[in-house]
């Protein structure tokens, strides 16, 4: 089953026991199991969504008509001269 890597698994589990302690290991294992279950559920939901998208007929839409631009407001009085900077004044 482990393909000769049982000692590596034993070492990893022993280090986890030393680092986290015997009280925290069940909590960590439960959290990891819950995370894996949620991940599997999410991927299966995504796969079902993809399968349903493949079987549905595509919806055809009509192209939107372009909207005419609003006319520019007419300026009252004289046009405003461009701003000048003080750096050019010498």
C-alpha positions as CSV (number, residue, x, y, z in Angstrom):
1,X,0.0,0.0,0.0
2,X,2.7,2.5,0.9
3,X,5.3,1.1,-1.5
4,X,8.1,0.8,1.0
5,X,7.7,4.3,2.4
6,X,6.2,3.2,5.8
7,X,9.2,4.5,7.7
8,X,8.8,8.0,6.2
9,X,5.2,8.0,7.4
10,X,6.2,6.8,10.9
11,X,8.8,9.7,11.1
12,X,6.3,12.3,10.0
13,X,3.7,11.1,12.4
14,X,6.2,11.0,15.3
15,X,7.3,14.6,14.5
16,X,3.7,15.7,14.4
17,X,3.2,14.1,17.8
18,X,6.2,15.9,19.2
19,X,5.3,19.3,17.7
20,X,1.6,19.4,18.3
21,X,1.2,17.0,21.3
22,X,-1.4,14.3,21.9
23,X,-4.2,16.7,22.7
24,X,-4.0,18.7,19.5
25,X,-3.6,15.9,17.0
26,X,-7.3,14.8,17.0
27,X,-8.3,18.4,16.5
28,X,-5.9,18.9,13.6
29,X,-7.0,15.6,12.1
30,X,-10.6,16.5,12.3
31,X,-10.0,19.9,10.8
32,X,-8.0,18.4,7.9
33,X,-10.8,15.8,7.3
34,X,-13.4,18.6,7.3
35,X,-11.4,20.6,4.8
36,X,-10.9,17.6,2.5
37,X,-14.6,16.9,2.6
38,X,-15.5,20.5,1.7
39,X,-12.9,20.5,-1.1
40,X,-14.4,17.3,-2.6
41,X,-17.9,18.7,-2.3
42,X,-16.8,21.9,-4.0
43,X,-15.1,20.1,-6.9
44,X,-18.1,17.8,-7.4
45,X,-20.4,20.8,-7.4
46,X,-18.2,22.5,-10.0
47,X,-18.1,19.4,-12.1
48,X,-21.9,19.1,-12.0
49,X,-22.2,22.8,-13.0
50,X,-19.9,22.2,-15.9
51,X,-21.9,19.1,-17.0
52,X,-25.1,21.0,-16.8
53,X,-23.6,23.8,-18.9
54,X,-22.6,21.4,-21.6
55,X,-26.1,19.9,-21.9
56,X,-28.1,23.2,-21.9
57,X,-28.8,24.9,-25.2
58,X,-27.0,28.1,-25.7
59,X,-29.0,31.3,-25.4
60,X,-28.9,33.5,-28.4
61,X,-29.0,37.2,-27.7
62,X,-29.4,40.1,-30.1
63,X,-26.7,42.6,-30.5
64,X,-27.2,45.8,-28.6
65,X,-27.8,48.9,-30.6
66,X,-25.2,51.7,-30.2
67,X,-26.4,54.7,-28.2
68,X,-26.0,58.1,-29.8
69,X,-23.6,60.4,-28.0
70,X,-25.1,63.3,-26.1
71,X,-24.5,66.7,-27.7
72,X,-21.7,68.7,-26.2
73,X,-22.9,71.7,-24.0
74,X,-22.4,75.0,-25.7
75,X,-20.1,77.3,-23.8
76,X,-21.5,80.6,-22.7
77,X,-19.3,83.7,-23.2
78,X,-15.7,83.5,-24.2
79,X,-13.7,80.3,-24.1
80,X,-11.4,79.7,-21.1
81,X,-7.7,80.2,-21.9
82,X,-5.4,77.3,-21.0
83,X,-3.8,77.4,-17.6
84,X,-0.2,78.6,-17.4
85,X,2.4,77.4,-15.0
86,X,4.8,79.5,-13.0
87,X,7.8,77.6,-14.1
88,X,7.7,79.1,-17.6
89,X,7.7,82.6,-16.1
90,X,11.2,83.7,-16.0
